[in-house]
């Protein structure tokens, strides 16, 4: 089933016309397909079969509690990078024992809360973090389960801001330093080593970088175990890309098939951390055309969504397909830049798009399910969008639109 498609000239999410969503909930509005999310998670899980594995959804991709609850019901684990994400997982009914804690800057209070909640493991990324975690765990009479994230120095063809596996990146322990760091971790009294992992970046659309990284990881694993250090799991990270424009990434099935080849004959518990590949193409952002502005040089469609709602184009120069909710076949159309009302030249959602538009039309910014709302802000004192989940013929508002009063909550005037 295709999550978003035209039916009788109307762009629909499952069995609901997106025009109906816009009419009921207003714009800007994020819309997700429950079926698309479930099917993509199940594709990973089915491909992994009966093997010893855990899918830990990367919460940073989209952290709405309803989406986390949906995945928790399927049996998903979670990959978190903050105590806030941990609390979201727990509130959504997620299992702390299926949760791994990544990130380079874990605070003491975050470590303590995660340890007390009973998370599966910490993905440690520095010696300083190991020492802090050991000290904290000793102080509360606990043993902290640890997997060390190794930086394999693998180049990937993706935006430099989301490449994480090169030696100049801040992430993980450099490959050449990993063995002595494992020996150090094994000597710490309140640390229990249970795994090894790597994550080389995001929106990767070919298998070679994954293969190269995991082959290096397996070689290192053998060296570690030769030192008498037992590893229970290997965390292969996430990063599998999606199609935004004309990319042809491996399917979840093909990706897992290659993993199975690499790990053939190995008895490790396998952890995957997909995020974008589960929710990315399961969401769109609806936005209304406020003005059509023509100049001698450019045509602009000024819409009510902006870079504060969808940051990726401004931050990465990212391309998202943009579709009108109503198909029009009569007329030539014009080439527009789709821009928002924020006072920045970088405030665009798409450039040089040929569309047949009228003022008041609603557009769908496609492939917006990942790194959309979760990266949004209140810049220019703009309230954040609502989020809606479509389930067959039913619409569920899973986050109501922020109000101006809520926007200013917590602020106060200076005393007279």
C-alpha positions in Angstrom: 0.0 0.0 0.0 1.3 3.5 -0.9 0.8 5.8 2.0 0.2 9.0 0.0 -1.3 8.8 -3.5 -3.9 10.6 -5.7 -7.4 9.2 -5.7 -9.9 10.9 -8.0 -7.6 13.9 -8.3 -7.2 14.3 -4.5 -4.0 13.5 -2.7 -4.8 11.1 0.1 -3.2 9.6 3.2 -4.4 6.0 3.2 -8.2 6.5 2.8 -8.4 10.1 3.9 -8.2 13.1 1.5 -5.4 15.4 2.8 -7.7 18.4 2.0 -10.0 17.0 4.7 -7.1 17.0 7.2 -6.2 20.6 6.3 -9.8 21.7 6.6 -10.3 20.1 10.0 -6.9 20.8 11.7 -5.6 23.8 9.7 -2.1 24.4 8.4 0.9 24.0 8.9 0.1 20.4 9.8 2.2 17.2 9.9 0.3 14.1 8.7 1.5 10.5 9.2 0.3 7.2 7.9 0.0 4.5 10.6 0.1 1.7 8.1 3.3 3.0 6.4 5.1 3.2 9.8 4.0 -0.3 10.9 4.8 -1.9 7.5 8.3 -0.4 7.4 9.1 -1.6 10.9 7.7 -5.0 10.1 9.8 -5.2 7.0 13.0 -4.9 9.1 11.7 -7.3 11.7 10.5 -10.0 9.2 13.8 -9.8 7.2 15.7 -10.5 10.5 13.5 -13.6 11.0 14.1 -15.8 14.0 17.6 -14.6 14.6 18.6 -13.0 17.9 18.0 -9.4 17.2 16.5 -6.1 18.5 15.3 -3.2 16.4 16.0 0.0 18.4 14.1 2.8 16.6 16.1 6.0 16.6 13.8 8.4 18.6 15.6 11.5 17.3 14.0 10.9 13.8 10.5 11.5 15.1 9.8 11.5 18.9 6.0 12.0 19.0 4.7 9.8 21.8 1.9 8.3 19.7 4.5 7.1 17.1 6.7 5.7 19.9 3.7 3.9 21.4 2.8 2.5 18.0 6.3 1.0 17.7 6.4 -0.2 21.3 3.2 -2.2 20.6 5.1 -3.9 17.8 7.8 -4.9 20.2 10.4 -2.3 19.2 13.3 -1.2 21.2 14.6 2.4 21.2 17.8 4.3 20.6 17.9 7.5 22.6 20.3 10.5 22.9 18.9 12.4 25.9 16.9 11.9 29.1 14.0 13.7 27.5 13.9 11.0 24.8 14.0 8.4 27.6 11.0 9.9 29.4 9.1 10.0 26.1 9.9 6.3 25.5 8.7 5.4 29.0 5.6 7.5 28.8 4.8 5.8 25.4 4.9 2.4 27.0 8.4 1.5 25.7 10.6 -1.0 27.6 13.7 0.6 29.2 15.3 -2.9 29.0 15.1 -2.6 25.2 16.6 1.0 25.1 20.1 2.0 24.3 21.5 5.4 25.2 23.8 7.0 22.6 25.3 10.5 22.4 28.6 12.1 23.1 27.5 14.4 26.0 25.6 12.5 28.6 25.2 14.4 31.8 25.4 12.7 35.3 21.7 13.2 35.9 20.9 11.6 32.5 23.1 8.6 33.3 21.6 8.2 36.7 18.0 8.3 35.5 18.8 5.8 32.6 20.6 3.4 35.0 17.8 3.6 37.5 15.2 3.0 34.8 17.0 -0.2 33.8 18.1 0.6 30.2 19.7 -2.1 28.1 23.0 -0.4 27.7 24.9 2.9 27.4 26.7 3.4 24.0 29.8 5.0 25.4 31.7 7.4 23.2 34.8 8.5 25.1 37.1 7.6 27.9 35.9 10.5 30.0 32.3 9.2 29.6 33.3 5.8 30.8 35.1 7.2 33.9 32.1 9.4 34.7 29.6 6.6 34.2 31.8 4.3 36.4 31.9 6.9 39.2 28.2 7.6 39.1 27.2 3.9 39.0 29.5 3.1 42.0 27.9 6.0 43.9 24.5 4.4 43.7 25.8 0.8 44.0 24.9 -0.2 40.5 26.7 -1.8 37.6 26.4 0.1 34.3 26.0 -2.1 31.1 28.2 -0.6 28.3 28.7 -1.0 24.6 31.5 1.1 23.1 30.7 3.0 20.0 33.7 2.7 17.6 34.4 5.3 14.9 35.6 3.1 12.0 36.8 6.1 9.8 34.5 5.2 6.9 33.6 7.9 4.4 30.0 8.0 3.2 28.3 9.9 0.4 25.9 12.0 2.4 25.7 15.5 3.6 28.8 16.3 5.8 26.5 17.4 8.7 25.1 13.9 9.0 28.3 11.9 8.3 29.4 10.5 11.7 31.9 7.8 10.9 35.1 9.8 10.0 38.0 10.3 12.3 37.4 14.1 12.3 33.9 13.6 13.6 33.0 14.0 17.3 31.4 10.6 17.5 32.8 7.4 19.0 36.2 6.0 19.9 38.7 6.1 17.1 39.2 2.7 15.6 43.0 2.6 16.4 42.3 3.5 20.1 39.4 1.1 20.6 41.3 -2.0 21.9 43.1 -0.2 24.8 39.8 1.6 25.7 38.1 -1.8 26.0 40.9 -3.0 28.2 40.4 0.2 30.4 36.6 -0.3 30.5 37.1 -4.0 31.6 39.2 -2.7 34.6 36.5 -0.4 35.9 34.7 -1.8 38.9 31.2 -0.5 38.0 31.2 -1.1 34.3 30.0 -4.3 32.6 31.0 -4.5 28.9 28.3 -6.2 26.9 28.8 -5.0 23.3 30.3 -3.0 20.5 28.8 -0.8 17.9 29.2 1.8 15.2 27.0 4.4 13.4 28.6 6.0 10.3 26.0 8.5 9.3 22.5 9.1 8.0 20.7 9.0 4.6 23.1 6.4 3.2 21.8 5.0 0.0 24.4 2.3 -0.9 25.6 -0.8 1.0 29.4 -0.4 0.6 30.0 1.9 3.5 27.9 -0.3 5.8 29.8 -3.4 4.7 33.2 -1.8 5.1 32.3 -0.5 8.6 31.0 -3.8 9.8 33.9 -5.8 8.4 36.2 -3.5 10.3 34.1 -3.9 13.4 34.2 -7.7 13.2 38.0 -7.7 12.9 38.2 -5.5 16.0 35.7 -7.8 17.8 38.1 -10.7 17.3 41.0 -8.7 18.8 38.9 -7.7 21.8 37.7 -11.2 22.5 41.3 -12.5 22.2 42.0 -10.2 25.2 39.5 -12.2 27.2 36.7 -9.6 27.0 33.3 -11.2 26.1 30.9 -9.3 23.8 27.2 -10.2 23.8 26.0 -7.9 21.0 27.0 -6.0 18.0 25.1 -2.7 17.3 25.2 -1.9 13.6 23.7 1.5 14.0 21.2 3.0 11.6 21.6 5.4 8.7 19.7 3.6 5.8 18.4 6.3 3.5 15.1 6.8 1.9 14.0 8.2 -1.5 13.4 11.9 -1.4 13.9 12.6 -5.1 15.6 10.0 -7.3 17.7 8.0 -4.8 17.5 4.2 -4.9 18.5 3.0 -1.4 18.5 -0.7 -0.6 15.2 -1.9 0.8 15.1 -3.0 4.4 15.0 -6.6 3.2 18.1 -6.2 1.0 19.9 -4.3 3.7 19.2 -7.1 6.3 20.1 -9.8 3.7 23.6 -8.2 3.4 23.9 -8.0 7.2 23.1 -11.7 7.5 25.8 -12.5 5.0 28.4 -10.5 7.0 27.4 -12.1 10.3 26.9 -15.6 9.0 28.2 -18.1 11.5 28.4 -15.5 14.3 26.3 -15.9 17.4 26.1 -12.2 18.5 22.8 -10.5 19.5 22.3 -8.1 16.6 21.0 -4.5 17.2 19.8 -2.2 14.5 18.9 1.5 15.0 16.8 2.6 12.0 15.0 5.9 12.2 14.5 7.8 9.0 14.0 4.6 7.0 10.9 3.8 9.2 9.1 7.1 9.4 10.7 9.4 6.7 8.3 8.5 3.8 5.4 8.0 6.2 4.8 11.7 6.7 4.0 14.9 4.9 3.8 18.6 6.0 0.7 20.4 4.8 1.0 24.1 4.1 -1.3 26.8 2.6 -0.3 29.2 -0.1 -0.8 32.7 1.4 0.4 34.7 -1.6 1.7 34.3 -5.1 4.3 36.9 -5.8 5.8 37.5 -9.2 8.9 39.6 -9.9 10.9 40.2 -13.1 13.4 37.6 -11.9 11.5 35.1 -9.7 8.1 33.7 -8.9 7.4 33.0 -5.2 4.7 31.0 -3.6 4.6 32.3 0.0 3.2 29.6 2.3 2.3 29.5 5.9 5.0 26.9 6.8 8.5 28.0 7.3 12.0 26.9 8.2 11.0 26.8 11.8 8.5 24.1 10.9 10.7 22.2 8.4 14.4 23.0 8.9 16.0 20.5 6.5 16.0 22.6 3.3 17.6 25.6 5.1 20.0 23.4 7.1 21.1 20.9 4.6 19.8 22.2 1.3 17.6 19.1 1.4 15.1 18.4 -1.5 11.5 17.4 -0.7 9.0 16.7 -3.4 6.1 19.3 -3.2 2.6 18.3 -4.4 -0.7 20.1 -4.6 -3.5 18.4 -2.8 -5.7 18.8 -5.9 -4.3 17.6 -9.2 -4.7 20.2 -12.0 -4.2 19.2 -15.6 -5.4 22.3 -17.4 -2.8 25.2 -17.6 0.9 25.6 -18.0 1.9 26.4 -14.5 4.9 28.5 -13.4 8.3 27.8 -11.8 8.1 28.9 -8.2 10.3 29.1 -5.1 8.2 27.8 -2.2 9.1 30.1 0.6 7.9 30.8 4.2 7.2 34.0 6.2 10.3 33.8 8.4 12.7 36.8 8.0 15.6 34.8 6.6 16.6 34.3 2.9 17.3 30.6 3.9 13.6 30.2 4.6 12.5 28.1 1.7 10.9 24.6 1.4 11.7 24.2 -2.3 13.2 26.0 -5.2 12.4 26.1 -8.9 9.3 23.9 -8.7 6.9 24.0 -11.7 3.4 24.1 -10.2 0.0 25.3 -11.3 -1.1 27.2 -8.2 -3.8 29.5 -6.9 -3.7 31.6 -3.8 -5.2 29.5 -1.0 -4.1 26.1 -2.4 -2.7 23.6 0.1 0.5 21.8 -0.7 2.1 18.7 0.7 5.8 18.7 1.5 6.6 15.1 1.0 9.0 12.7 2.9 8.6 14.8 6.0 8.1 12.1 8.6 11.7 12.2 9.8 13.5 15.2 11.2 10.5 17.4 10.6 8.5 18.4 13.6 11.2 17.2 16.0 13.6 19.8 14.6 11.0 22.6 14.6 11.3 25.7 16.7 9.4 28.8 17.7 11.7 31.2 15.8 10.0 34.5 15.0 7.6 33.6 17.8 5.8 31.2 15.5 3.7 28.5 17.2 4.6 24.9 16.4 2.4 22.9 14.0 -0.1 20.2 14.9 0.5 16.5 14.1 -2.2 14.1 12.8 -2.1 10.3 12.4 -4.2 8.8 9.7 -5.3 5.2 10.3 -7.4 3.9 7.4 -10.4 6.3 7.3 -9.7 7.8 10.7 -7.8 10.9 11.7 -6.2 11.2 15.2 -4.7 14.5 16.4 -1.6 13.3 18.1 -0.3 16.8 19.0 -2.5 19.8 19.0 -1.3 23.1 17.6 0.7 25.2 20.1 -1.1 28.4 21.3 0.4 31.8 21.7 -0.1 31.5 25.4 1.9 28.3 25.5 4.5 30.0 23.5 5.2 32.4 26.3 4.7 30.0 29.2 7.6 30.3 31.6 8.5 33.9 30.7 7.9 36.8 33.0 8.4 40.6 33.2 11.1 42.1 35.3 10.0 43.5 38.7 9.1 47.2 38.6 
